[in-house]
Amino acid sequence: MAKKSVASLQKGGGKQHSKVIKMVKSPKTGAYSFKEEIVSNQQVNDWFNKK
């Protein structure tokens, strides 16, 4: 599924967006999970800094 979303971003105006993936630790279990989203290039640093 990730390949499909990345491939669709390469067509047209997708060069202004990036797919970002962040590893998040659960406070209850201590297990790690991955949170991914597609954001504009200007908002990448803001996305990583928010909790």
Secondary structure as UniProt FT lines:
FT   HELIX           2..9
FT   TURN            12..13
FT   HELIX           14..16
FT   STRAND          17..25
FT   TURN            27..29
FT   STRAND          32..40
FT   HELIX           41..43
FT   HELIX           44..49
//
